[in-house]
């Protein structure tokens, strides 16, 4: 069998069902081997969309995502998405065709050093030197991508090597024990700190969702009576959005986090980057007297930027389970009663906060243009309990997080790096991972234009993704940023290059040209019916919602 066929055989043996890609000349021998393989090729019209779909699929399924790109220029198109996968720790295998090895010395068209291009964004990057090593290289790549801390890997596949014979069994990598248990002594020390806390808080990162440890986190939080915050730039759900202990994500500056955490004596950080900031601010997010315990499956995250009292490396899920058992053993009746009282108090505050948000959104129901909070509140009432939300709404993101229900069983996916153009394609992969669940993409109008090609793939594959476009005809998030920085031009109302007008973009024509149902709504009274129609459509749909074009400084 030729090397290309062997690689496809190994991918199938490893449980890979989808190959996302955009075809090109250097990939032709590899793509030729797909015939009769059972591996489904999902074509995108631009490489970044293909990579985002593979990223979304991997995050939503917990399985390996695989994308095949077109040599150096195609890989370059997708690097922003690989950057996101690196930060999100997505188990993603990126392959790209390389020019014929007999030509590389002469710097042929399209060729480039793709290992160097990807090296800083992957766990491992490699270019095949001969056909015989192809199976071993692929198995190593698969194993590295799936071993915690998970992350992207890259293989360069020279086109001439793909047609050479390759003798191999074609089997998948042998499974290994890849989630080590945390040390018992460390768990006991952490449990002692937590059980003795009078005001504990948990900062939960996306690693909780990657580990499938939401239930374990909720159990421990309830046992402690601990408030639960999402890490700054949290893009997965660590606990259901209506949980009484959930307090939302932390604002991404050190001073804001310090203020949010100042009343707590013990801080447990689980599966989080400590911390990803949006803006510079002086100081530490932790107080001098606070005790900080950090749990992660990636040793590089422990105490990365700020010292911690105790760091624990190991399986996030196993650590949370072990902590719950150990805390339960150490709590006396008084501690358990105090924890129950904290749960009740935090729950009442949470209910009151939710009522205020709902009332404010309902009060905006008559505003024209449509208020973004009313848009998201209306959408929330229409979503099924197990809905999957993929977001790249930028300035509307706070309203997405405040109003969409995110109940137990639902999930949320967002760009970990703020990479625009990710969600349009990622929604495709999420839908393929969960074909019987409703996938909704909440997208800013500016974001749509980074990857509108995804609409064609949605139509071609008949994926019932509903794209809800919060359209303010601008890069409003950047306007908010200018105000936040107090820049002189912003004070005069001047925002260079941030208005998408003259002409305004016809998103309906754009979507319909690629076979997608498209509807525009600009009156709040029609919003519910239009959204309901799009959500019920059997194929992909886009709803262009004309929202309020106002903006304010970030806070």
C-alpha positions as CSV (number, residue, x, y, z in Angstrom):
1,X,0.0,0.0,0.0
2,X,1.2,3.5,-0.7
3,X,2.1,5.7,2.2
4,X,-1.0,7.9,1.7
5,X,-3.3,4.9,2.0
6,X,-1.5,3.7,5.1
7,X,-2.0,7.1,6.8
8,X,-5.7,7.1,6.0
9,X,-5.9,3.6,7.3
10,X,-4.3,4.6,10.6
11,X,-6.6,7.6,10.9
12,X,-9.7,5.3,10.5
13,X,-8.3,2.8,13.0
14,X,-7.9,5.7,15.4
15,X,-11.6,6.5,15.2
16,X,-11.3,9.5,12.9
17,X,-14.6,10.0,10.9
18,X,-14.0,13.4,9.3
19,X,-11.2,15.0,7.4
20,X,-11.7,18.7,7.0
21,X,-9.8,20.5,4.3
22,X,-9.4,22.6,1.2
23,X,-7.8,20.7,-1.6
24,X,-4.7,21.7,-3.5
25,X,-2.1,20.3,-5.8
26,X,0.4,19.0,-3.1
27,X,-2.5,17.2,-1.4
28,X,-3.7,15.3,-4.4
29,X,-1.9,12.0,-3.7
30,X,-3.2,12.1,-0.1
31,X,-6.8,12.9,-1.2
32,X,-6.7,10.1,-3.8
33,X,-6.3,7.6,-1.0
34,X,-9.7,8.7,0.5
35,X,-11.6,6.7,-2.2
36,X,-13.3,3.8,-0.5
37,X,-11.7,4.6,2.9
38,X,-14.9,5.5,4.7
39,X,-13.3,8.7,5.9
40,X,-15.6,11.6,5.1
41,X,-14.0,14.6,3.5
42,X,-15.6,17.9,4.5
43,X,-14.5,20.6,2.1
44,X,-14.2,24.3,3.0
45,X,-13.6,27.1,0.6
46,X,-10.8,28.6,2.6
47,X,-8.2,26.9,4.8
48,X,-9.0,28.9,8.0
49,X,-12.6,27.7,7.8
50,X,-11.5,24.1,7.4
51,X,-9.2,24.4,10.4
52,X,-11.9,26.1,12.5
53,X,-14.4,23.3,11.7
54,X,-11.8,20.7,12.8
55,X,-11.1,22.7,16.0
56,X,-14.8,23.0,16.8
57,X,-15.4,19.3,16.1
58,X,-12.5,18.3,18.4
59,X,-13.7,20.6,21.2
60,X,-17.3,19.5,21.0
61,X,-16.6,15.7,20.6
62,X,-13.5,15.4,22.8
63,X,-12.0,13.4,19.9
64,X,-9.2,14.1,17.5
65,X,-9.9,16.7,14.9
66,X,-8.0,16.4,11.6
67,X,-7.5,19.1,9.0
68,X,-5.5,18.8,5.7
69,X,-4.2,22.1,4.3
70,X,-2.6,23.2,1.1
71,X,1.2,23.6,1.5
72,X,2.8,26.9,2.9
73,X,0.2,29.5,1.7
74,X,-2.7,27.4,2.8
75,X,-1.1,26.7,6.2
76,X,-0.5,30.4,6.5
77,X,-4.2,31.1,5.9
78,X,-5.0,28.7,8.8
79,X,-2.4,29.8,11.3
80,X,-4.7,32.1,13.3
81,X,-7.0,29.2,13.9
82,X,-4.0,27.0,14.9
83,X,-3.1,29.7,17.3
84,X,-6.6,29.5,18.8
85,X,-6.3,25.7,19.0
86,X,-3.0,26.0,20.9
87,X,-4.5,28.3,23.5
88,X,-7.7,26.2,23.7
89,X,-5.5,23.0,24.0
90,X,-7.6,21.4,21.3
91,X,-6.5,17.8,20.2
92,X,-6.0,18.8,16.6
93,X,-3.9,17.1,13.9
94,X,-2.9,19.5,11.2
95,X,-1.4,18.1,8.0
96,X,-0.3,19.9,4.9
97,X,1.0,18.7,1.6
98,X,4.5,19.7,0.8
99,X,6.2,20.1,-2.6
100,X,8.1,17.2,-4.1
101,X,11.3,16.6,-2.1
102,X,13.3,16.5,-5.3
103,X,12.4,20.1,-5.9
104,X,12.8,21.6,-2.4
105,X,16.4,22.7,-2.9
106,X,15.2,24.9,-5.8
107,X,12.5,26.7,-3.7
108,X,9.6,25.7,-5.9
109,X,6.3,27.4,-6.1
110,X,4.2,27.2,-2.9
111,X,6.9,25.5,-0.8
112,X,8.0,26.8,2.6
113,X,9.4,25.7,5.9
114,X,6.1,24.6,7.5
115,X,7.7,23.1,10.5
116,X,9.2,26.4,11.4
117,X,5.8,28.1,10.7
118,X,4.0,25.9,13.2
119,X,6.7,25.1,15.8
120,X,5.6,27.7,18.4
121,X,1.9,26.8,18.2
122,X,2.1,23.0,18.4
123,X,3.2,20.2,20.7
124,X,5.1,18.7,17.9
125,X,5.8,19.7,14.3
126,X,7.5,17.4,11.8
127,X,8.1,16.9,8.0
128,X,8.4,13.4,6.7
129,X,11.8,12.4,5.3
130,X,10.8,9.1,3.8
131,X,7.7,7.0,3.3
132,X,8.8,4.3,5.7
133,X,8.6,6.6,8.8
134,X,5.1,8.0,7.9
135,X,3.1,5.5,10.0
136,X,5.3,6.0,13.1
137,X,5.2,9.8,12.7
138,X,1.4,9.8,12.4
139,X,0.9,7.5,15.5
140,X,3.2,9.8,17.5
141,X,1.3,12.9,16.4
142,X,-2.1,11.3,17.3
143,X,-0.8,10.2,20.7
144,X,0.7,13.6,21.5
145,X,-2.4,15.5,20.4
146,X,-4.6,13.4,22.7
147,X,-2.3,13.2,25.7
148,X,-3.1,15.9,28.4
149,X,-2.3,18.6,28.2
150,X,-3.9,18.1,24.8
151,X,-3.1,20.4,21.9
152,X,-2.4,20.7,18.2
153,X,0.3,18.8,16.3
154,X,1.5,19.2,12.7
155,X,2.8,16.9,10.0
156,X,4.2,18.0,6.6
157,X,3.5,15.4,3.9
158,X,5.7,15.7,0.8
159,X,3.6,14.7,-2.2
160,X,6.2,12.4,-3.8
161,X,6.5,10.4,-0.5
162,X,2.7,9.8,-0.4
163,X,2.9,7.6,-3.5
164,X,5.8,5.4,-2.3
165,X,5.1,1.9,-0.9
166,X,4.8,1.6,2.9
167,X,4.8,-1.6,4.8
168,X,2.9,-1.3,8.0
169,X,0.0,-2.9,10.0
170,X,-2.1,0.2,9.6
171,X,-3.2,0.0,13.3
172,X,-4.0,2.9,15.6
173,X,-1.7,4.0,18.4
174,X,-1.9,1.8,21.4
175,X,-3.9,3.4,24.2
176,X,-2.0,4.5,27.3
177,X,-2.7,5.8,30.8
178,X,-2.6,9.5,29.9
179,X,-4.5,11.0,32.9
180,X,-2.2,10.6,36.0
181,X,-3.9,10.7,39.4
182,X,-2.8,13.6,41.6
183,X,-0.6,12.9,44.6
184,X,-2.5,11.9,47.7
185,X,-0.4,14.0,50.0
186,X,-1.1,17.1,47.9
187,X,-4.8,16.4,47.9
188,X,-4.8,16.1,51.6
189,X,-3.0,19.5,52.0
190,X,-5.4,21.2,49.6
191,X,-8.4,19.7,51.3
192,X,-7.1,21.0,54.7
193,X,-6.9,24.5,53.3
194,X,-10.3,24.4,51.7
195,X,-12.1,22.8,54.6
196,X,-10.7,25.4,56.9
197,X,-11.8,28.3,54.7
198,X,-14.5,30.7,55.9
199,X,-14.9,32.3,52.4
200,X,-13.7,29.9,49.7
201,X,-13.9,30.7,45.9
202,X,-13.3,28.5,42.9
203,X,-11.9,30.0,39.6
204,X,-12.7,27.4,37.0
205,X,-11.0,27.3,33.6
206,X,-11.8,25.7,30.3
207,X,-9.8,22.7,31.4
208,X,-12.8,21.6,33.5
209,X,-14.9,21.2,30.4
210,X,-12.1,19.6,28.5
211,X,-11.8,17.0,31.3
212,X,-15.6,16.5,31.4
213,X,-15.4,17.4,35.1
214,X,-18.4,19.8,35.4
215,X,-20.3,17.5,37.8
216,X,-17.3,17.0,40.0
217,X,-16.7,20.7,40.2
218,X,-20.3,21.4,41.2
219,X,-20.1,18.7,43.9
220,X,-17.0,20.2,45.4
221,X,-18.4,23.8,45.2
222,X,-21.6,22.8,46.9
223,X,-19.7,20.9,49.6
224,X,-17.6,24.0,50.3
225,X,-20.3,26.6,49.7
226,X,-17.8,28.3,47.3
227,X,-18.7,30.9,44.8
228,X,-17.6,29.8,41.3
229,X,-16.1,32.3,38.8
230,X,-14.9,31.5,35.2
231,X,-11.4,32.3,34.4
232,X,-10.8,35.6,32.4
233,X,-11.5,34.8,28.7
234,X,-13.4,31.6,29.7
235,X,-14.8,30.0,26.6
236,X,-16.3,26.8,27.9
237,X,-18.8,26.0,30.6
238,X,-17.4,24.7,33.9
239,X,-20.7,24.7,35.6
240,X,-24.3,25.3,34.4
241,X,-25.1,29.0,33.9
242,X,-28.2,28.8,36.3
243,X,-26.2,27.1,39.1
244,X,-26.7,29.1,42.4
245,X,-23.0,29.3,43.0
246,X,-22.0,30.5,39.5
247,X,-20.8,34.1,39.4
248,X,-19.7,34.5,35.8
249,X,-16.3,35.1,34.3
250,X,-13.7,37.4,35.8
251,X,-13.0,40.7,33.9
252,X,-9.6,40.2,32.3
253,X,-7.4,42.7,34.2
254,X,-5.4,42.1,37.3
255,X,-7.0,44.9,39.3
256,X,-10.5,43.7,38.4
257,X,-9.8,40.2,39.4
258,X,-8.2,41.3,42.6
259,X,-11.3,43.3,43.5
260,X,-13.6,40.4,42.6
261,X,-11.6,38.0,44.8
262,X,-10.6,40.3,47.7
263,X,-13.3,39.0,50.1
264,X,-12.2,35.4,49.8
265,X,-9.6,33.7,52.0
266,X,-8.9,30.6,50.0
267,X,-8.8,30.5,46.1
268,X,-9.0,27.2,44.3
269,X,-8.0,27.5,40.6
270,X,-8.9,24.5,38.4
271,X,-7.9,24.0,34.8
272,X,-7.3,27.6,34.1
273,X,-4.6,29.9,32.6
274,X,-3.6,32.1,35.4
275,X,-4.5,34.5,33.9
276,X,-5.1,35.6,30.3
277,X,-5.4,39.4,30.3
278,X,-7.0,41.8,27.9
279,X,-5.5,45.0,29.2
280,X,-2.5,45.8,31.2
281,X,-3.1,46.7,34.9
282,X,-0.5,46.9,37.7
283,X,-0.5,44.5,40.6
284,X,-1.4,40.9,41.4
285,X,-4.8,39.4,41.2
286,X,-4.3,37.8,44.6
287,X,-4.0,39.4,48.0
288,X,-1.0,39.0,50.2
289,X,-3.0,36.9,52.8
290,X,-4.9,34.8,50.4
291,X,-4.0,31.1,50.0
292,X,-4.1,29.9,46.4
293,X,-4.4,26.3,45.4
294,X,-4.0,25.5,41.7
295,X,-4.9,22.2,39.9
296,X,-4.1,21.5,36.3
297,X,-3.0,18.7,34.0
298,X,-0.4,20.9,32.5
299,X,2.6,21.5,34.8
300,X,3.5,24.6,32.8
301,X,0.4,26.3,34.1
302,X,1.2,25.9,37.8
303,X,2.4,29.2,39.2
304,X,3.1,30.4,35.6
305,X,2.8,34.2,36.3
306,X,2.0,34.4,40.0
307,X,3.1,32.2,42.9
308,X,0.6,29.8,44.5
309,X,0.4,28.3,47.9
310,X,0.1,24.8,46.6
311,X,0.2,23.4,43.0
312,X,-1.2,20.0,42.0
313,X,-0.5,18.4,38.6
314,X,-2.8,15.6,37.5
315,X,-6.1,14.7,36.1
316,X,-8.5,17.6,36.7
317,X,-11.5,15.3,37.1
318,X,-9.7,12.9,39.4
319,X,-8.4,15.8,41.5
320,X,-11.8,17.3,41.9
321,X,-13.3,14.0,43.0
322,X,-10.4,13.3,45.4
323,X,-10.7,16.8,46.9
324,X,-14.5,16.4,47.4
325,X,-13.9,13.1,49.3
326,X,-11.0,14.6,51.4
327,X,-12.9,17.8,52.2
328,X,-16.0,15.8,53.2
329,X,-13.9,13.8,55.6
330,X,-12.3,16.9,57.2
331,X,-15.4,19.0,57.6
332,X,-17.2,18.9,61.0
333,X,-20.9,19.7,61.5
334,X,-20.2,23.4,62.0
335,X,-18.3,23.6,58.8
336,X,-21.0,21.8,56.8
337,X,-23.7,24.0,58.2
338,X,-21.6,27.1,57.3
339,X,-21.2,25.8,53.8
340,X,-24.9,25.2,53.4
341,X,-25.6,28.8,54.6
342,X,-23.1,30.1,52.0
343,X,-24.9,28.1,49.3
344,X,-28.3,29.5,50.3
345,X,-27.0,33.1,50.5
346,X,-25.2,32.9,47.2
347,X,-28.2,31.3,45.6
348,X,-30.5,34.1,46.7
349,X,-28.1,36.7,45.4
350,X,-27.9,34.8,42.1
351,X,-31.6,34.7,41.7
352,X,-31.9,38.4,42.4
353,X,-29.2,39.2,39.9
354,X,-30.9,37.0,37.2
355,X,-34.2,38.8,37.8
356,X,-32.6,42.2,37.5
357,X,-31.0,41.2,34.2
358,X,-34.2,39.8,32.8
359,X,-36.2,42.9,33.8
360,X,-33.6,45.2,32.2
361,X,-33.7,43.1,29.0
362,X,-37.5,43.0,28.9
363,X,-37.7,46.8,29.5
364,X,-35.6,47.3,26.4
365,X,-38.1,45.3,24.3
366,X,-39.5,48.4,22.6
367,X,-36.2,49.9,21.6
368,X,-35.5,50.5,17.9
369,X,-32.9,49.5,16.7
370,X,-33.2,46.3,18.7
371,X,-31.3,46.2,22.0
372,X,-28.7,43.4,22.1
373,X,-29.8,42.3,25.5
374,X,-33.4,41.9,24.2
375,X,-32.1,39.9,21.3
376,X,-30.2,37.5,23.5
377,X,-33.0,37.3,26.0
378,X,-35.5,36.5,23.2
379,X,-33.2,33.9,21.8
380,X,-32.8,32.3,25.2
381,X,-36.5,31.6,25.5
382,X,-36.4,29.7,22.2
383,X,-33.4,27.4,22.6
384,X,-33.8,23.8,23.6
385,X,-32.3,22.7,26.9
386,X,-29.4,20.9,25.2
387,X,-28.5,23.7,22.8
388,X,-24.9,24.3,21.8
389,X,-23.8,27.9,21.4
390,X,-20.8,28.9,19.4
391,X,-19.9,32.6,19.9
392,X,-17.9,35.3,18.2
393,X,-20.2,38.2,18.9
394,X,-17.5,40.6,20.3
395,X,-19.3,43.6,21.7
396,X,-22.5,41.5,22.3
397,X,-20.7,38.8,24.2
398,X,-21.6,40.1,27.6
399,X,-25.3,39.8,26.7
400,X,-24.8,36.3,25.3
401,X,-23.2,35.2,28.6
402,X,-25.8,37.0,30.8
403,X,-29.0,35.9,29.0
404,X,-28.5,32.6,27.2
405,X,-29.5,29.8,29.7
406,X,-26.5,27.5,29.5
407,X,-28.3,24.9,31.6
408,X,-26.9,21.6,32.5
409,X,-26.6,19.6,29.3
410,X,-26.0,22.6,27.1
411,X,-22.6,23.9,26.2
412,X,-20.7,27.0,25.0
413,X,-17.7,27.4,22.7
414,X,-15.8,30.6,22.0
415,X,-12.6,31.8,20.5
416,X,-9.9,31.4,23.2
417,X,-7.7,34.1,21.5
418,X,-10.3,36.5,20.2
419,X,-9.4,35.2,16.7
420,X,-12.0,36.6,14.3
421,X,-13.2,34.1,11.7
422,X,-13.1,31.1,14.0
423,X,-16.8,30.7,15.0
424,X,-18.2,30.6,11.5
425,X,-16.3,27.4,10.7
426,X,-16.2,26.1,14.3
427,X,-20.0,25.9,14.3
428,X,-19.8,23.4,11.4
429,X,-17.6,21.1,13.4
430,X,-19.7,21.4,16.6
431,X,-22.8,20.4,14.5
432,X,-21.0,17.4,13.0
433,X,-20.0,16.3,16.5
434,X,-23.6,16.5,17.7
435,X,-25.8,16.1,14.7
436,X,-29.1,15.7,16.7
437,X,-28.6,18.8,18.8
438,X,-29.3,22.4,17.9
439,X,-26.3,24.5,17.2
440,X,-26.6,28.3,17.3
441,X,-23.7,30.7,16.3
442,X,-24.0,34.2,17.8
443,X,-21.9,36.2,15.5
444,X,-20.9,39.9,15.1
445,X,-21.4,41.3,11.7
446,X,-17.7,42.1,11.4
447,X,-16.9,38.5,12.3
448,X,-19.1,37.1,9.6
449,X,-16.9,38.8,6.9
450,X,-13.7,37.0,8.1
451,X,-15.1,33.6,7.1
452,X,-18.4,33.9,5.1
453,X,-17.2,30.9,3.1
454,X,-18.4,28.7,6.0
455,X,-22.0,29.3,4.8
456,X,-21.4,27.4,1.6
457,X,-20.0,24.4,3.6
458,X,-23.1,24.5,5.9
459,X,-25.4,24.4,2.9
460,X,-23.3,21.8,1.0
461,X,-23.4,19.5,4.0
462,X,-26.9,20.5,5.0
463,X,-25.9,21.3,8.5
464,X,-28.8,23.0,10.4
465,X,-26.6,25.6,12.1
466,X,-28.5,28.9,12.9
467,X,-26.3,31.9,12.5
468,X,-27.6,34.9,14.5
469,X,-25.8,38.0,13.4
470,X,-25.8,40.9,15.9
471,X,-25.4,43.6,13.3
472,X,-24.3,47.1,14.4
473,X,-22.5,47.9,11.1
474,X,-19.3,48.5,12.9
475,X,-16.4,47.1,14.8
476,X,-18.1,48.3,18.0
477,X,-15.7,46.3,20.3
478,X,-12.8,48.5,19.0
479,X,-14.8,51.7,19.5
480,X,-15.3,50.5,23.1
481,X,-11.6,49.9,23.4
482,X,-10.7,53.4,22.2
483,X,-13.0,54.8,24.9
484,X,-11.5,52.5,27.5
485,X,-8.0,53.8,26.7
486,X,-9.3,57.3,26.8
487,X,-7.8,58.0,23.3
488,X,-8.2,61.6,22.0
489,X,-9.9,60.7,18.8
490,X,-12.5,58.7,20.6
491,X,-13.3,61.6,22.8
492,X,-14.0,63.6,19.6
493,X,-16.2,60.8,18.2
494,X,-13.6,59.7,15.6
495,X,-13.1,56.0,15.1
496,X,-10.9,55.3,12.0
497,X,-11.9,52.4,9.9
498,X,-14.5,51.0,12.4
499,X,-17.8,51.7,10.6
500,X,-18.9,49.1,8.0
501,X,-21.0,51.5,6.0
502,X,-21.0,53.1,2.5
503,X,-22.0,50.5,1.5
504,X,-23.5,48.5,4.3
505,X,-23.1,44.7,3.7
506,X,-26.1,42.8,2.4
507,X,-25.8,39.7,4.5
508,X,-29.0,38.2,3.1
509,X,-27.7,38.3,-0.5
510,X,-24.4,36.9,0.7
511,X,-26.0,34.0,2.6
512,X,-28.6,33.2,-0.1
513,X,-25.9,33.2,-2.8
514,X,-24.5,30.1,-1.0
515,X,-27.8,28.3,-0.4
516,X,-28.6,29.5,3.1
517,X,-32.0,30.6,4.3
518,X,-31.6,34.3,5.3
519,X,-33.9,36.7,7.0
520,X,-33.4,40.3,8.3
521,X,-35.3,41.7,11.3
522,X,-35.1,45.3,12.5
523,X,-38.2,45.6,14.7
524,X,-38.4,44.0,18.1
525,X,-42.0,42.9,17.7
526,X,-41.0,40.6,14.8
527,X,-37.8,39.2,16.5
528,X,-39.3,36.2,18.2
529,X,-41.1,34.8,15.1
530,X,-38.1,35.3,12.8
531,X,-35.8,33.5,15.2
532,X,-38.2,30.7,15.7
533,X,-38.5,30.2,12.0
534,X,-34.8,30.1,11.5
535,X,-34.3,27.7,14.4
536,X,-36.9,25.3,13.0
537,X,-35.4,25.3,9.5
538,X,-34.0,21.9,8.4
539,X,-30.9,23.4,6.9
540,X,-28.6,26.3,7.7
541,X,-30.1,29.7,8.4
542,X,-28.8,33.2,9.0
543,X,-30.8,35.9,10.9
544,X,-29.5,39.4,10.3
545,X,-30.6,41.4,13.4
546,X,-30.2,45.2,13.2
547,X,-29.1,46.0,16.8
548,X,-28.4,49.3,18.6
549,X,-25.2,50.9,17.2
550,X,-24.4,52.5,20.5
551,X,-21.3,51.5,22.6
552,X,-19.6,52.3,25.8
553,X,-16.2,51.8,27.5
554,X,-15.4,48.3,28.6
555,X,-15.9,47.6,32.3
